[in-house]
Amino acid sequence: MSFIIVLASNSPRRKELLTKMGVAFKIRIKEVNEDFPSHLSPKEVAEYLAKKKSSAYRASVMPNELVITADTLVSCKDKILNKPETQKEARQMLEFLSNNTHEVITGVSLMTSKKQLVFSVISKVTFGELSTKEIIKYVDSGLPMDKAGAYGIQDWIGTIGVTKIEGSYENIVGLPTQELHRQLKGFN
């Protein structure tokens, strides 16, 4: 059976990556509270949130649909850096990431009316030293405010600040396309 793919995300980056994969999809959005238990590891949090987001669709998923939900988070020194709520918080996050290596973890859920698969992919990103001027310029652009860890690797700050990447670049952008492709092939 081939499924109608439903991307349950409003992320322009996820839409772009799924399109680049050559996957036809529909968008369906539901608001989901993103709270999580504090005892979970960063990897467990990413998977927990992907699964939690998919649960909002469980009652409405049609037999011929496959719903994709995802959650990307940044973890540095075992501290999870969510989307910043203020510009001050964004500056603090970028100062924390400067001259450090962190993990970007994307949890993904694939769900049909009959089954669900949850997986995650971890990539490592190293930033060189970011000056106060560079951080302020980026924060003032408004770009970090909708991104975990207060940055987008595809943005200016990633271009000038990232010195090393280990793992999937697309995962850092917001969707681990190679692993998603592999899992979709095996899902039927």
C-alpha positions in Angstrom: 0.0 0.0 0.0 1.3 3.4 -0.8 0.3 6.1 1.7 -0.7 9.7 1.4 2.1 11.5 3.3 1.0 14.1 5.9 3.6 16.4 7.2 2.4 17.6 10.6 4.7 20.6 10.8 4.7 24.2 10.0 8.4 24.4 9.6 9.5 25.9 6.3 12.7 24.0 6.6 11.0 20.6 7.0 8.7 21.4 4.0 11.7 22.3 1.9 13.7 19.2 2.8 10.7 16.8 2.2 10.2 18.5 -1.2 13.9 18.0 -2.0 13.4 14.3 -1.2 10.8 14.2 -4.0 8.0 13.3 -1.5 4.5 14.5 -2.3 2.8 15.6 0.9 0.0 17.5 2.5 0.3 19.7 5.5 -1.8 19.3 8.6 -1.2 21.4 11.7 -2.4 20.9 15.3 -1.0 22.8 18.3 0.7 20.5 20.8 2.1 21.3 24.2 5.9 20.6 24.0 6.4 20.0 27.8 8.4 16.9 28.6 9.5 15.0 31.7 12.7 16.4 33.2 14.4 13.0 33.8 14.7 12.2 30.0 18.0 12.4 28.2 18.1 14.8 25.2 17.7 11.9 22.7 14.7 10.6 24.7 13.2 14.1 24.7 13.4 14.5 20.9 11.7 11.1 20.5 9.2 11.8 23.2 8.2 15.1 21.6 7.9 13.6 18.1 5.7 10.8 19.5 3.7 13.3 21.6 3.1 15.5 18.5 1.9 12.4 16.5 -0.6 11.5 19.3 -2.6 14.6 18.4 -3.3 13.0 15.0 -4.0 9.4 16.2 -7.8 9.7 16.1 -8.0 11.5 12.8 -5.4 9.6 10.7 -7.1 7.8 7.7 -6.1 4.2 6.8 -4.3 5.4 3.7 -2.3 8.2 5.4 1.1 8.3 7.0 1.7 11.2 9.4 5.3 12.5 9.9 6.0 14.5 13.0 9.4 15.7 14.2 11.1 17.6 16.9 14.7 19.0 16.6 16.6 20.1 19.7 20.0 21.3 20.6 21.9 19.9 23.5 25.2 21.3 24.8 26.9 19.8 27.9 23.7 17.9 28.7 21.6 21.1 28.7 18.7 21.3 26.3 18.5 24.6 24.4 15.0 25.1 23.2 13.7 28.0 21.0 14.6 31.3 22.8 11.8 33.3 24.3 13.6 36.6 24.3 16.5 38.2 22.5 18.5 38.1 25.7 18.0 34.4 26.0 19.1 34.0 22.3 22.3 35.9 23.0 23.0 33.7 26.1 22.5 30.5 24.0 24.8 31.7 21.3 27.4 32.7 23.9 27.1 29.2 25.4 27.5 27.5 21.9 30.5 29.7 21.0 33.8 27.7 21.0 31.8 24.5 21.9 30.6 21.4 20.3 26.9 20.5 20.7 24.5 17.9 19.5 21.5 18.5 17.3 19.0 15.7 17.7 15.9 15.2 15.6 13.2 12.8 16.8 10.9 11.6 14.0 7.6 9.7 14.2 6.0 7.9 11.3 2.4 6.9 12.1 -0.4 5.2 10.3 -3.7 4.1 11.6 -2.1 0.7 12.3 1.5 1.3 13.5 4.0 3.8 14.6 7.8 4.0 14.3 9.9 6.5 16.3 13.6 7.2 15.7 16.1 9.9 16.1 19.3 11.1 14.5 22.2 12.9 16.2 24.6 15.3 14.5 27.4 17.2 16.2 28.2 20.8 15.4 31.2 22.8 16.5 31.2 26.6 16.6 34.4 28.6 16.6 34.5 31.7 18.7 31.6 34.1 18.0 32.2 37.7 18.9 29.7 39.7 20.8 29.2 41.9 17.7 28.4 38.8 15.5 26.0 37.5 18.1 24.1 40.8 18.4 24.0 41.2 14.6 22.4 37.8 14.3 20.0 38.1 17.2 18.9 41.6 15.9 18.0 39.9 12.6 15.2 38.0 14.3 16.3 34.7 12.7 17.2 32.8 15.9 13.8 33.2 17.5 12.1 30.2 15.9 15.0 27.8 16.1 16.2 25.4 18.8 19.6 26.6 20.2 18.9 30.1 18.8 20.5 29.4 15.4 19.9 28.0 12.0 22.9 26.3 10.4 21.7 27.5 7.0 21.7 31.1 8.3 24.5 33.7 8.2 25.7 32.7 11.7 26.2 29.0 10.6 28.1 30.1 7.5 30.5 32.2 9.5 30.6 30.3 12.8 30.5 26.6 12.3 33.9 25.0 12.1 33.0 21.3 12.0 30.0 19.1 11.4 29.8 15.4 12.2 26.7 13.6 10.8 23.8 14.7 8.7 23.6 18.4 7.7 19.9 18.0 6.8 19.3 16.7 10.3 20.7 20.0 11.7 18.4 21.9 9.4 15.5 20.0 10.9 14.8 16.6 9.2 17.2 13.7 8.8 16.4 13.0 5.2 18.7 10.0 4.5 17.3 8.1 7.5 13.8 9.2 6.9 14.1 7.9 3.3 15.4 4.6 4.6 12.6 4.3 7.1 9.9 5.3 4.7 11.1 2.6 2.2 10.8 0.0 4.9 7.5 1.2 6.4 5.3 -0.4 3.7 
